[in-house]
Amino acid sequence: MSDAELADSEFLSSLDVELSACFTWMPNVDTLDFVNDPIKNGPYTHQTPDQLRQPNVGLYALKPTRRNHIILEHENRLCDILIALELMETTEAAERVEDQVLQELVRIN
């Protein structure tokens, strides 16, 4: 195994641990502060995987308030992970982590 492959493997292992820890986690937030009034915008439409790769965009974007901070920080971290994965060589392990990240983005959106 080359040094680059070893580094990628270690990176993927650390991401796996990080993602496993956050999958069951969701902050206790009573209400969220939206940029647009969600009641006026109608029923929520689930985002496509491509849309999920862009944090906090669209009709139901959150305001950058203290109340939303933890969720926005979590979403941004997940999107940063996707960017890092795109820069890596495509492997089965990288694709598995990418699927986990996308599933988590679906869950929190």
TIVO-256512 format. One record per residue (C-alpha): residue in three letters; x, y, z. Coordinates in steps of 0.001 Angstrom, whole numbers. Layout:
BEGIN
{code ALA	c1 X	c2 Y	c3 Z}
...
This chain:
BEGIN
{code MET	c1 0	c2 0	c3 0}
{code SER	c1 1426	c2 3390	c3 -990}
{code ASP	c1 1671	c2 6322	c3 1407}
{code ALA	c1 -1226	c2 8052	c3 -368}
{code GLU	c1 -3411	c2 4962	c3 -141}
{code LEU	c1 -2543	c2 4568	c3 3530}
{code ALA	c1 -3387	c2 8219	c3 4221}
{code ASP	c1 -6709	c2 7844	c3 2372}
{code SER	c1 -7499	c2 4695	c3 4329}
{code GLU	c1 -6754	c2 6395	c3 7651}
{code PHE	c1 -8814	c2 9435	c3 6615}
{code LEU	c1 -11769	c2 7225	c3 5662}
{code SER	c1 -11499	c2 5341	c3 8966}
{code SER	c1 -11576	c2 8585	c3 10940}
{code LEU	c1 -14582	c2 9778	c3 8917}
{code ASP	c1 -16359	c2 6506	c3 9591}
{code VAL	c1 -15907	c2 7001	c3 13338}
{code GLU	c1 -17056	c2 10632	c3 13123}
{code LEU	c1 -20131	c2 9765	c3 11065}
{code SER	c1 -21085	c2 6835	c3 13276}
{code ALA	c1 -21070	c2 9166	c3 16273}
{code CYS	c1 -23360	c2 11721	c3 14644}
{code PHE	c1 -25914	c2 9454	c3 12947}
{code THR	c1 -28138	c2 9193	c3 15988}
{code TRP	c1 -27450	c2 12723	c3 17164}
{code MET	c1 -29776	c2 15626	c3 16574}
{code PRO	c1 -29735	c2 18788	c3 18634}
{code ASN	c1 -32764	c2 19593	c3 20733}
{code VAL	c1 -34036	c2 22684	c3 18950}
{code ASP	c1 -37573	c2 23863	c3 19667}
{code THR	c1 -37911	c2 25949	c3 16521}
{code LEU	c1 -35735	c2 26954	c3 13603}
{code ASP	c1 -35273	c2 30400	c3 12069}
{code PHE	c1 -35911	c2 30211	c3 8327}
{code VAL	c1 -34923	c2 32815	c3 5758}
{code ASN	c1 -38368	c2 32418	c3 4170}
{code ASP	c1 -41612	c2 31646	c3 5973}
{code PRO	c1 -42037	c2 27862	c3 5541}
{code ILE	c1 -45812	c2 28071	c3 6003}
{code LYS	c1 -46140	c2 30398	c3 3000}
{code ASN	c1 -43850	c2 28204	c3 872}
{code GLY	c1 -46065	c2 25125	c3 995}
{code PRO	c1 -45083	c2 21512	c3 1590}
{code TYR	c1 -41399	c2 20711	c3 1882}
{code THR	c1 -39850	c2 19196	c3 -1227}
{code HIS	c1 -36952	c2 16827	c3 -614}
{code GLN	c1 -33695	c2 17901	c3 -2211}
{code THR	c1 -31794	c2 15905	c3 -4801}
{code PRO	c1 -28327	c2 14549	c3 -3922}
{code ASP	c1 -26772	c2 17365	c3 -5984}
{code GLN	c1 -28759	c2 19978	c3 -4055}
{code LEU	c1 -27761	c2 18400	c3 -739}
{code ARG	c1 -24086	c2 18986	c3 -1578}
{code GLN	c1 -24653	c2 22736	c3 -1207}
{code PRO	c1 -25246	c2 23621	c3 2434}
{code ASN	c1 -28169	c2 25770	c3 3501}
{code VAL	c1 -29532	c2 26827	c3 124}
{code GLY	c1 -32980	c2 26845	c3 -1360}
{code LEU	c1 -36442	c2 27853	c3 -314}
{code TYR	c1 -36099	c2 26402	c3 3189}
{code ALA	c1 -32648	c2 27792	c3 4031}
{code LEU	c1 -31986	c2 28654	c3 7668}
{code LYS	c1 -30901	c2 32032	c3 8961}
{code PRO	c1 -27378	c2 32092	c3 10441}
{code THR	c1 -28694	c2 32561	c3 13976}
{code ARG	c1 -27518	c2 31123	c3 17257}
{code ARG	c1 -30551	c2 28840	c3 17358}
{code ASN	c1 -29592	c2 27301	c3 13985}
{code HIS	c1 -25834	c2 27251	c3 14564}
{code ILE	c1 -25426	c2 23587	c3 15515}
{code ILE	c1 -27479	c2 22282	c3 12607}
{code LEU	c1 -25755	c2 24588	c3 10113}
{code GLU	c1 -22339	c2 23628	c3 11457}
{code HIS	c1 -23185	c2 19929	c3 11128}
{code GLU	c1 -24499	c2 20394	c3 7570}
{code ASN	c1 -21394	c2 22378	c3 6582}
{code ARG	c1 -19110	c2 19670	c3 7974}
{code LEU	c1 -20929	c2 17002	c3 5989}
{code CYS	c1 -20596	c2 19054	c3 2798}
{code ASP	c1 -16890	c2 19589	c3 3518}
{code ILE	c1 -16501	c2 15817	c3 3810}
{code LEU	c1 -18145	c2 15369	c3 403}
{code ILE	c1 -15684	c2 17849	c3 -1133}
{code ALA	c1 -12756	c2 15974	c3 409}
{code LEU	c1 -14102	c2 12676	c3 -904}
{code GLU	c1 -14395	c2 14112	c3 -4418}
{code LEU	c1 -10670	c2 14901	c3 -4341}
{code MET	c1 -9781	c2 11319	c3 -3438}
{code GLU	c1 -9435	c2 8352	c3 -5713}
{code THR	c1 -12773	c2 6578	c3 -6085}
{code THR	c1 -12778	c2 3374	c3 -4075}
{code GLU	c1 -15473	c2 1196	c3 -2608}
{code ALA	c1 -14667	c2 2550	c3 864}
{code ALA	c1 -14874	c2 6174	c3 -313}
{code GLU	c1 -18200	c2 5502	c3 -2025}
{code ARG	c1 -19536	c2 3884	c3 1154}
{code VAL	c1 -18592	c2 6959	c3 3210}
{code GLU	c1 -20103	c2 9241	c3 563}
{code ASP	c1 -23370	c2 7280	c3 777}
{code GLN	c1 -23327	c2 7624	c3 4574}
{code VAL	c1 -22815	c2 11390	c3 4321}
{code LEU	c1 -25634	c2 11777	c3 1800}
{code GLN	c1 -27956	c2 9720	c3 4010}
{code GLU	c1 -27132	c2 11963	c3 6960}
{code LEU	c1 -27788	c2 15079	c3 4862}
{code VAL	c1 -31171	c2 13652	c3 3860}
{code ARG	c1 -31940	c2 12950	c3 7523}
{code ILE	c1 -31158	c2 16452	c3 8758}
{code ASN	c1 -32820	c2 18212	c3 5859}
